[in-house]
Amino acid sequence: RLRALNRLQVILQHLKMSKQTDSAAEVLLEKKGGAGIITLNRPKALNALNLSMIQQIYPQIKTWEQDPETFLIIIKGTGGKAFCAGGDIRAITEAGKVGDRLLQDFFRGEYRLNNAIGTCKKPYVALIDGITMGGGVGVSVHGHFRVATEKTVFAMPETAIGLFPDVGGGYFLPRLSGKIGYYLALTGCRLKGRDVLKVGIATHFVESEKLPALEKDLIALKSPSKEKIADLLNSYHMKCTIDQEKKFALDEHMEKINSLFSANSMEEIVKKLKQDGSPFAMKQLETINKMSPTSLKLTLRQLREGASMSLQEVLRMEYRLSQACMKGHDFYEGVRAVLIDKDQSPKWKPAALEEVSDEFVDNCFKPLGNDDLKL
């Protein structure tokens, strides 16, 4: 019997080990040299984060943070197309329809993870190669270093699905220069390659095919300090000449963005865009008119309030908003129109900005008492 028990223990141990390196696992957590490496491994789903991935990553970061033998944490995605395209919206939608607990658990887990990254004492390096949106921004932007490549595509497209740019968007977006964060949040505008660096989302720019070498060099660093890691990243960054001469895509529009998106209300932004009448302003107006009016109002207030809050306060506020959106109509309708039926014509309720009352918006920001997010 003892032998049987031993055998069982060996099998269990083996399973535990293989789970970490099993290519079928949705997230791989490995230690190489002095580096803890997180690999998002759902290439078919563009590495979208689901609850089980979040529940594996969070405790691992906390463990590595305490481990004297771990000097840095690296996060990357597999498949070559995406770093992480966002949260697993479909699962959340299904849960919402049947009133499942996942609605609380997912956002709670995700925001706790964002906070763990934002407060991590070990240098945290995100290799944001490929599509990096929504939840993918949440597991990268709050870390010390974010390495973009020519393949990086950044966006916070939530207003198009009746949500808001969460995962700490209320913290980092209003802190970008001028009003560009407001513009990105309300329109869902996509930034590519070097532009992700120029706007301040990425800290470094390295060509995609050099990432394996960079990762190898990071792992090889002997008990590295944040400075040593920065030096290594800088050296790769300096050598990268791709798109060096390219002007920032929004360069010529920055003045307009800063004035048009500085208004205090969505109605005022719309009015300013109409008054401006330039092709750029008309294009933004067309985009904004497709978005959920409720989402637009929640987002503008989220960013205005988040501008003077700590990351923890922002995540608490965003948790309240997430729960309000889950109880509403537009999120389910947005997901239906964009991801499920793909007819791209959501029927928003209310359908106009003027119909979204200040009272309704205020209610979405109200504390949830015992149900508030605890960090």
ROBA-296105 format. One record per residue (C-alpha): chain; residue in three letters; x, y, z. Coordinates in Angstrom, 2 decimals. Layout:
ATOM ch aa X Y Z
ATOM A ALA X Y Z;
...
//
This chain:
ATOM ch aa X Y Z
ATOM A ARG 0.00 0.00 0.00;
ATOM A LEU 2.88 2.28 0.80;
ATOM A ARG 4.30 1.72 -2.64;
ATOM A ALA 0.94 2.54 -4.20;
ATOM A LEU 0.79 5.72 -2.14;
ATOM A ASN 4.30 6.70 -3.19;
ATOM A ARG 3.44 6.05 -6.78;
ATOM A LEU 0.37 8.26 -6.44;
ATOM A GLN 2.49 11.02 -4.97;
ATOM A VAL 4.96 10.74 -7.84;
ATOM A ILE 2.11 10.90 -10.37;
ATOM A LEU 0.57 13.90 -8.60;
ATOM A GLN 3.93 15.64 -8.49;
ATOM A HIS 4.40 14.91 -12.17;
ATOM A LEU 0.96 16.25 -13.02;
ATOM A LYS 1.71 19.39 -11.05;
ATOM A MET 4.95 19.89 -12.94;
ATOM A SER 3.49 19.08 -16.33;
ATOM A LYS 0.62 21.48 -15.73;
ATOM A GLN 3.19 24.27 -15.59;
ATOM A THR 4.79 23.33 -18.91;
ATOM A ASP 1.92 21.54 -20.65;
ATOM A SER 1.36 23.35 -23.94;
ATOM A ALA -2.40 22.86 -23.47;
ATOM A ALA -2.31 24.98 -20.31;
ATOM A GLU -3.83 28.42 -20.84;
ATOM A VAL -1.03 30.10 -18.97;
ATOM A LEU 2.54 28.83 -18.47;
ATOM A LEU 4.38 29.85 -15.33;
ATOM A GLU 8.09 29.04 -15.38;
ATOM A LYS 11.23 30.04 -13.60;
ATOM A LYS 14.31 30.50 -15.80;
ATOM A GLY 17.47 31.73 -14.13;
ATOM A GLY 16.48 34.67 -11.97;
ATOM A ALA 13.35 35.40 -14.01;
ATOM A GLY 9.77 34.38 -13.43;
ATOM A ILE 8.11 34.02 -16.83;
ATOM A ILE 4.37 34.27 -17.48;
ATOM A THR 3.28 33.08 -20.93;
ATOM A LEU -0.33 33.68 -21.96;
ATOM A ASN -1.11 30.59 -23.99;
ATOM A ARG -4.49 30.83 -25.70;
ATOM A PRO -3.32 31.78 -29.20;
ATOM A LYS -6.64 30.79 -30.82;
ATOM A ALA -8.43 33.24 -28.51;
ATOM A LEU -5.67 35.85 -29.06;
ATOM A ASN -4.55 35.09 -25.49;
ATOM A ALA -7.69 36.62 -23.98;
ATOM A LEU -7.68 36.41 -20.18;
ATOM A ASN -10.19 34.20 -18.46;
ATOM A LEU -10.78 33.76 -14.75;
ATOM A SER -8.68 30.62 -14.38;
ATOM A MET -5.65 32.35 -15.95;
ATOM A ILE -6.08 35.32 -13.63;
ATOM A GLN -6.34 32.98 -10.64;
ATOM A GLN -3.07 31.30 -11.60;
ATOM A ILE -1.09 34.45 -12.39;
ATOM A TYR -2.01 36.47 -9.30;
ATOM A PRO -0.62 34.11 -6.60;
ATOM A GLN 2.44 33.39 -8.74;
ATOM A ILE 3.33 37.09 -8.95;
ATOM A LYS 2.87 37.37 -5.19;
ATOM A THR 5.14 34.32 -4.66;
ATOM A TRP 7.86 35.60 -6.98;
ATOM A GLU 7.69 39.00 -5.34;
ATOM A GLN 8.64 37.39 -2.01;
ATOM A ASP 11.24 35.03 -3.48;
ATOM A PRO 14.86 36.25 -2.99;
ATOM A GLU 15.93 34.13 -6.00;
ATOM A THR 13.53 35.86 -8.41;
ATOM A PHE 14.86 39.19 -9.69;
ATOM A LEU 12.40 40.07 -12.40;
ATOM A ILE 9.10 39.00 -13.93;
ATOM A ILE 8.51 38.76 -17.68;
ATOM A ILE 5.07 38.44 -19.30;
ATOM A LYS 4.48 37.56 -22.96;
ATOM A GLY 1.94 35.92 -25.27;
ATOM A THR 2.15 32.97 -27.69;
ATOM A GLY 1.07 32.61 -31.31;
ATOM A GLY 2.73 35.65 -32.86;
ATOM A LYS -0.52 37.56 -33.39;
ATOM A ALA -1.38 38.94 -29.99;
ATOM A PHE 0.13 39.68 -26.62;
ATOM A CYS -3.40 39.67 -25.16;
ATOM A ALA -6.51 40.95 -26.92;
ATOM A GLY -8.47 41.53 -23.70;
ATOM A GLY -10.66 39.78 -21.17;
ATOM A ASP -12.79 36.77 -22.05;
ATOM A ILE -15.86 38.85 -22.86;
ATOM A ARG -17.93 35.92 -24.12;
ATOM A ALA -17.64 34.02 -20.84;
ATOM A ILE -18.64 37.14 -18.92;
ATOM A THR -21.65 37.68 -21.20;
ATOM A GLU -22.86 34.10 -20.77;
ATOM A ALA -22.47 34.42 -16.99;
ATOM A GLY -24.37 37.69 -16.98;
ATOM A LYS -27.35 36.18 -18.72;
ATOM A VAL -27.79 33.57 -16.01;
ATOM A GLY -26.73 35.77 -13.08;
ATOM A ASP -23.59 33.74 -12.40;
ATOM A ARG -21.03 34.78 -9.74;
ATOM A LEU -18.41 35.04 -12.46;
ATOM A LEU -19.56 38.64 -12.93;
ATOM A GLN -18.14 39.57 -9.54;
ATOM A ASP -15.28 37.07 -9.47;
ATOM A PHE -13.85 37.95 -12.87;
ATOM A PHE -13.64 41.71 -12.39;
ATOM A ARG -12.54 41.35 -8.78;
ATOM A GLY -9.77 38.93 -9.77;
ATOM A GLU -8.70 40.97 -12.79;
ATOM A TYR -8.47 44.26 -10.91;
ATOM A ARG -6.59 42.64 -8.01;
ATOM A LEU -4.13 41.33 -10.60;
ATOM A ASN -3.79 44.81 -12.16;
ATOM A ASN -3.05 46.18 -8.70;
ATOM A ALA -0.50 43.42 -7.96;
ATOM A ILE 1.33 44.42 -11.16;
ATOM A GLY 1.09 48.12 -10.35;
ATOM A THR 2.54 47.61 -6.87;
ATOM A CYS 5.00 44.81 -7.73;
ATOM A LYS 8.35 45.25 -5.98;
ATOM A LYS 10.20 43.19 -8.57;
ATOM A PRO 10.90 44.73 -11.99;
ATOM A TYR 8.08 43.67 -14.32;
ATOM A VAL 8.73 43.49 -18.06;
ATOM A ALA 5.81 43.11 -20.48;
ATOM A LEU 6.65 42.12 -24.07;
ATOM A ILE 3.61 43.60 -25.81;
ATOM A ASP 4.16 42.09 -29.24;
ATOM A GLY 0.99 42.08 -31.37;
ATOM A ILE -2.56 42.96 -30.33;
ATOM A THR -2.67 44.51 -26.85;
ATOM A MET -6.14 45.67 -25.88;
ATOM A GLY -8.36 45.96 -22.82;
ATOM A GLY -7.34 43.28 -20.32;
ATOM A GLY -4.01 42.89 -22.15;
ATOM A VAL -3.26 46.52 -21.40;
ATOM A GLY -4.19 45.84 -17.76;
ATOM A VAL -1.52 43.14 -17.36;
ATOM A SER 1.19 45.26 -18.99;
ATOM A VAL 0.74 49.03 -18.63;
ATOM A HIS 0.99 49.12 -14.82;
ATOM A GLY 4.36 47.34 -14.82;
ATOM A HIS 7.78 49.04 -14.87;
ATOM A PHE 8.71 48.21 -18.47;
ATOM A ARG 6.57 47.74 -21.57;
ATOM A VAL 8.37 46.71 -24.75;
ATOM A ALA 6.42 47.40 -27.96;
ATOM A THR 7.32 46.14 -31.44;
ATOM A GLU 6.36 46.98 -35.02;
ATOM A LYS 3.52 44.45 -34.58;
ATOM A THR 2.00 46.08 -31.49;
ATOM A VAL -1.58 47.28 -31.86;
ATOM A PHE -2.91 49.12 -28.81;
ATOM A ALA -6.53 50.07 -28.17;
ATOM A MET -9.07 50.48 -25.41;
ATOM A PRO -12.19 49.76 -27.51;
ATOM A GLU -14.67 49.27 -24.67;
ATOM A THR -17.15 52.06 -25.45;
ATOM A ALA -18.06 50.10 -28.61;
ATOM A ILE -19.35 47.19 -26.52;
ATOM A GLY -21.20 49.10 -23.81;
ATOM A LEU -18.33 48.95 -21.33;
ATOM A PHE -15.65 51.49 -20.33;
ATOM A PRO -11.83 51.40 -20.48;
ATOM A ASP -11.32 49.52 -17.23;
ATOM A VAL -8.29 47.57 -15.85;
ATOM A GLY -6.97 50.85 -14.45;
ATOM A GLY -7.75 52.90 -17.58;
ATOM A GLY -9.05 55.62 -15.29;
ATOM A TYR -5.53 55.83 -13.88;
ATOM A PHE -3.17 55.70 -16.86;
ATOM A LEU -5.27 57.31 -19.61;
ATOM A PRO -5.77 60.75 -18.05;
ATOM A ARG -2.04 60.78 -17.21;
ATOM A LEU -0.96 60.62 -20.86;
ATOM A SER 0.07 63.98 -22.31;
ATOM A GLY -2.64 66.49 -23.15;
ATOM A LYS -6.06 64.98 -23.80;
ATOM A ILE -4.85 62.03 -25.84;
ATOM A GLY -5.96 59.54 -23.17;
ATOM A TYR -9.51 60.92 -23.31;
ATOM A TYR -9.46 60.70 -27.09;
ATOM A LEU -8.22 57.07 -27.04;
ATOM A ALA -10.79 56.10 -24.40;
ATOM A LEU -13.84 57.64 -26.05;
ATOM A THR -13.10 56.75 -29.69;
ATOM A GLY -11.29 53.42 -29.20;
ATOM A CYS -8.64 54.68 -31.64;
ATOM A ARG -5.91 52.12 -32.43;
ATOM A LEU -2.24 52.97 -32.15;
ATOM A LYS 0.37 50.90 -33.92;
ATOM A GLY 4.07 50.16 -33.52;
ATOM A ARG 6.22 53.11 -32.52;
ATOM A ASP 3.16 55.26 -31.82;
ATOM A VAL 2.50 53.12 -28.75;
ATOM A LEU 5.88 54.28 -27.47;
ATOM A LYS 5.39 57.90 -28.54;
ATOM A VAL 2.15 58.20 -26.60;
ATOM A GLY 3.74 56.79 -23.44;
ATOM A ILE 2.00 53.40 -23.24;
ATOM A ALA 5.27 51.57 -24.03;
ATOM A THR 8.63 52.40 -22.47;
ATOM A HIS 10.77 50.74 -25.16;
ATOM A PHE 10.58 49.74 -28.81;
ATOM A VAL 12.36 46.63 -30.10;
ATOM A GLU 11.83 44.70 -33.32;
ATOM A SER 9.64 41.66 -32.91;
ATOM A GLU 12.24 39.13 -34.08;
ATOM A LYS 14.73 40.38 -31.47;
ATOM A LEU 12.44 39.56 -28.54;
ATOM A PRO 13.72 35.98 -28.00;
ATOM A ALA 17.29 37.33 -27.77;
ATOM A LEU 16.18 40.10 -25.43;
ATOM A GLU 14.39 37.59 -23.23;
ATOM A LYS 17.48 35.38 -23.15;
ATOM A ASP 19.64 38.34 -22.14;
ATOM A LEU 17.16 39.35 -19.42;
ATOM A ILE 17.22 35.81 -18.01;
ATOM A ALA 21.02 35.77 -18.11;
ATOM A LEU 21.39 38.94 -16.00;
ATOM A LYS 23.01 38.14 -12.66;
ATOM A SER 20.95 39.46 -9.70;
ATOM A PRO 19.82 42.43 -11.78;
ATOM A SER 18.67 45.75 -10.38;
ATOM A LYS 15.98 47.82 -12.06;
ATOM A GLU 18.80 49.98 -13.49;
ATOM A LYS 20.57 46.97 -15.06;
ATOM A ILE 17.30 45.85 -16.65;
ATOM A ALA 16.66 49.39 -17.92;
ATOM A ASP 20.19 49.51 -19.40;
ATOM A LEU 19.66 46.25 -21.25;
ATOM A LEU 16.28 47.35 -22.60;
ATOM A ASN 17.76 50.71 -23.61;
ATOM A SER 20.57 49.04 -25.54;
ATOM A TYR 18.07 46.99 -27.58;
ATOM A HIS 15.85 50.05 -28.00;
ATOM A MET 18.73 52.22 -29.28;
ATOM A LYS 19.70 49.61 -31.88;
ATOM A CYS 16.20 49.37 -33.31;
ATOM A THR 15.82 51.45 -36.47;
ATOM A ILE 12.40 50.26 -37.71;
ATOM A ASP 10.08 53.22 -38.44;
ATOM A GLN 12.54 55.57 -36.78;
ATOM A GLU 11.78 58.36 -39.24;
ATOM A LYS 8.01 57.89 -39.05;
ATOM A LYS 6.05 60.80 -37.62;
ATOM A PHE 3.56 60.16 -34.82;
ATOM A ALA 0.27 59.30 -36.58;
ATOM A LEU -1.72 61.82 -34.51;
ATOM A ASP 0.91 64.55 -34.65;
ATOM A GLU -1.00 66.92 -36.90;
ATOM A HIS -4.22 66.42 -34.89;
ATOM A MET -2.81 66.88 -31.40;
ATOM A GLU -3.85 70.51 -31.10;
ATOM A LYS -7.39 69.64 -32.09;
ATOM A ILE -7.48 66.60 -29.79;
ATOM A ASN -6.33 68.71 -26.85;
ATOM A SER -8.96 71.39 -27.41;
ATOM A LEU -11.90 69.24 -28.58;
ATOM A PHE -11.56 66.63 -25.85;
ATOM A SER -11.05 69.07 -22.99;
ATOM A ALA -14.78 69.74 -22.61;
ATOM A ASN -16.50 68.91 -19.32;
ATOM A SER -19.35 66.87 -20.75;
ATOM A MET -19.95 64.48 -23.64;
ATOM A GLU -22.60 66.81 -25.07;
ATOM A GLU -20.04 69.60 -25.09;
ATOM A ILE -17.43 67.42 -26.81;
ATOM A VAL -19.99 66.56 -29.50;
ATOM A LYS -20.89 70.24 -29.88;
ATOM A LYS -17.21 71.19 -30.23;
ATOM A LEU -16.66 68.49 -32.86;
ATOM A LYS -19.66 69.75 -34.86;
ATOM A GLN -18.52 73.35 -34.60;
ATOM A ASP -15.01 72.44 -35.68;
ATOM A GLY -16.29 70.77 -38.83;
ATOM A SER -12.85 69.65 -40.08;
ATOM A PRO -12.56 66.20 -41.71;
ATOM A PHE -10.75 64.97 -38.57;
ATOM A ALA -13.49 66.27 -36.25;
ATOM A MET -16.24 64.81 -38.46;
ATOM A LYS -14.55 61.43 -38.45;
ATOM A GLN -14.38 61.46 -34.62;
ATOM A LEU -18.02 62.50 -34.45;
ATOM A GLU -19.00 59.59 -36.68;
ATOM A THR -17.06 57.21 -34.43;
ATOM A ILE -18.51 58.61 -31.21;
ATOM A ASN -22.04 58.36 -32.62;
ATOM A LYS -21.59 54.59 -32.92;
ATOM A MET -20.58 54.16 -29.27;
ATOM A SER -22.87 53.43 -26.32;
ATOM A PRO -24.05 56.82 -24.99;
ATOM A THR -24.07 55.39 -21.46;
ATOM A SER -20.48 54.12 -21.87;
ATOM A LEU -19.32 57.49 -23.19;
ATOM A LYS -20.72 59.34 -20.17;
ATOM A LEU -19.35 56.81 -17.68;
ATOM A THR -15.94 56.90 -19.39;
ATOM A LEU -15.59 60.67 -19.44;
ATOM A ARG -16.40 60.88 -15.74;
ATOM A GLN -14.18 57.86 -14.93;
ATOM A LEU -11.18 59.60 -16.53;
ATOM A ARG -11.88 63.01 -15.04;
ATOM A GLU -12.16 61.54 -11.53;
ATOM A GLY -9.33 59.03 -12.04;
ATOM A ALA -6.91 61.82 -12.97;
ATOM A SER -6.45 62.69 -9.29;
ATOM A MET -6.89 59.22 -7.74;
ATOM A SER -4.41 56.51 -6.77;
ATOM A LEU -4.43 53.27 -8.78;
ATOM A GLN -6.21 51.54 -5.88;
ATOM A GLU -8.95 54.18 -5.75;
ATOM A VAL -9.37 53.95 -9.52;
ATOM A LEU -9.73 50.16 -9.44;
ATOM A ARG -12.33 50.43 -6.67;
ATOM A MET -14.27 52.95 -8.73;
ATOM A GLU -13.98 50.78 -11.84;
ATOM A TYR -15.24 47.73 -9.98;
ATOM A ARG -18.40 49.70 -9.11;
ATOM A LEU -18.78 50.70 -12.75;
ATOM A SER -18.23 47.11 -13.95;
ATOM A GLN -21.05 45.88 -11.76;
ATOM A ALA -23.35 48.68 -12.95;
ATOM A CYS -22.60 47.76 -16.59;
ATOM A MET -23.30 44.08 -15.89;
ATOM A LYS -26.75 45.04 -14.61;
ATOM A GLY -27.46 47.24 -17.62;
ATOM A HIS -28.52 46.65 -21.20;
ATOM A ASP -25.74 48.03 -23.39;
ATOM A PHE -22.94 45.60 -22.54;
ATOM A TYR -24.93 42.55 -23.63;
ATOM A GLU -26.20 44.36 -26.72;
ATOM A GLY -22.69 45.57 -27.61;
ATOM A VAL -21.18 42.10 -27.28;
ATOM A ARG -24.02 40.69 -29.39;
ATOM A ALA -23.50 43.25 -32.17;
ATOM A VAL -19.71 43.21 -32.24;
ATOM A LEU -18.67 39.69 -31.21;
ATOM A ILE -21.60 37.31 -31.57;
ATOM A ASP -23.90 38.29 -34.47;
ATOM A LYS -21.24 40.67 -35.84;
ATOM A ASP -23.87 42.87 -37.48;
ATOM A GLN -22.05 45.92 -36.02;
ATOM A SER -25.35 47.70 -35.39;
ATOM A PRO -26.07 47.72 -31.66;
ATOM A LYS -29.37 49.21 -30.46;
ATOM A TRP -28.27 51.23 -27.46;
ATOM A LYS -30.70 52.01 -24.62;
ATOM A PRO -30.86 54.94 -24.03;
ATOM A ALA -30.02 55.76 -27.64;
ATOM A ALA -28.91 59.37 -27.15;
ATOM A LEU -26.47 61.14 -24.82;
ATOM A GLU -29.21 63.53 -23.66;
ATOM A GLU -31.22 60.55 -22.37;
ATOM A VAL -28.46 59.34 -20.04;
ATOM A SER -29.27 61.28 -16.89;
ATOM A ASP -26.71 62.62 -14.44;
ATOM A GLU -28.62 60.78 -11.74;
ATOM A PHE -28.12 57.47 -13.55;
ATOM A VAL -24.39 58.15 -13.96;
ATOM A ASP -24.08 59.14 -10.26;
ATOM A ASN -25.68 55.85 -9.24;
ATOM A CYS -23.10 53.84 -11.19;
ATOM A PHE -20.30 55.43 -9.11;
ATOM A LYS -21.94 54.79 -5.72;
ATOM A PRO -20.06 52.62 -3.19;
ATOM A LEU -21.21 49.00 -2.92;
ATOM A GLY -20.72 48.67 0.84;
ATOM A ASN -19.55 45.16 1.72;
ATOM A ASP -19.43 44.26 -1.97;
ATOM A ASP -16.83 46.92 -2.79;
ATOM A LEU -13.49 45.74 -4.20;
ATOM A LYS -10.95 45.04 -1.47;
ATOM A LEU -7.32 45.40 -2.44;
//
